[in-house]
Amino acid sequence: MTWPACGTKTAEPEPGPELLPRLGRDGSFSLYSCGVGEGFHNAAGALREAQEKFVAPAALERFAPGRQLVVAEMAVGTGTNTAALLAATAAAGLELDWWGLELDRRPLALALADAGFRAQWPAAVIGRLEGLAGGPRLQLGDARHRLPGLLDTQAGRCDLVLLDAFSPQRCPQLWSLEFLERLVRLLRPDGRLLTYSSAAAVRRSLLDLGLELRAIRPPADEPERWSAGTVASVIPFAPHPALRPLEPFELEHLASRAGLPYRDPSGNATAAEILERRRREQAHSPAPPGRRRPPEDPGGLGCSEGHR
Ligand SMILES: C[S@@+](CC[C@H](N)C(=O)[O-])C[C@H]1O[C@@H](n2cnc3c(N)ncnc32)[C@H](O)[C@@H]1O
């Protein structure tokens, strides 16, 4: 995969911290944010991530053809997850009632302007994505401030909530206990919250909010990873090949200082303020320090906690 250096000029629809196009190993379009210092997807590629971490764990086979699926997507970015869901729901004969929150209009505009991205999808999917990009269902702004408005109309209605923000260490605003609590309120009783994150703080927050958790199994060709993400549900899970219960070492990790949640009671804190508050809470916590390395994971717990 090529990573152009920050400072390299690219066409951008409007000014802002640089977003550089890059390709994943699967050849799919992605972006790197120089402002955040993180990619939009992991090195395997945007398409593969969308399929493995969002579409497969959504278990669309649970829904009868003709059913309307209500989906709320946090951090829409390039729209890769949206397009993957549009394609998968169409193939399953499902209707999609989609809502998305996103801070920056540029990632989706850059994706839709990229011939490689457009070639990834059938024309009908690109047409739907273009319609969503210019319509009222894509709500631009800080998701923390947009979420109350979405809750006004969609609380308790969502079959799926997708959370694909930058990693908790870079963008803790969208992983705080308070933000997650509001996201959970979007869910129907049998709804699922899906995220690529396996971070202890995120899992612990979801458990404390009363949800059941499953780890997303990593793909067979990435044996160094112990988890590819997390799925949370209000009701118990039926067995699914993409999902597994949390292992004892993961549950032990949640009870450590690594499991202390990100806190943002005002909904207005900066990333630095949220991280500093958690650092202080960890320093004073009686909980044991987090394990650095689970059994049989050469990369350590950090390997699957953040990424990109
Ligand atoms: C990891 S990328 C999203 C990847 C995306 N799902 C995709 O397939 O391209 C994170 C996104 O979060 C957005 N973002 C950052 N802070 C945000 C905030 N406070 N509210 C809403 N979106 C935010 C960024 O603009 C970026 O598009």
The ligand as an ORCA input file, in Angstrom:
! r2SCAN-3c Opt
* xyz 0 1
  C     -12.262      6.285     10.381
  S     -13.040      7.543      9.460
  C     -14.549      6.826      8.951
  C     -14.399      5.723      7.968
  C     -15.678      5.511      7.213
  N     -16.610      4.681      7.889
  C     -15.390      5.030      5.810
  O     -15.801      3.929      5.440
  O     -14.718      5.785      5.106
  C     -13.606      8.605     10.743
  C     -14.554      9.681     10.285
  O     -15.025     10.347     11.461
  C     -15.261     11.684     11.131
  N     -15.323     12.430     12.403
  C     -14.310     12.831     13.193
  N     -14.779     13.451     14.287
  C     -16.131     13.440     14.186
  C     -17.173     13.956     14.987
  N     -16.935     14.580     16.144
  N     -18.444     13.788     14.565
  C     -18.712     13.141     13.399
  N     -17.758     12.627     12.603
  C     -16.480     12.779     12.979
  C     -14.119     12.041     10.225
  O     -14.416     13.171      9.425
  C     -13.956     10.760      9.403
  O     -14.693     10.834      8.221
*
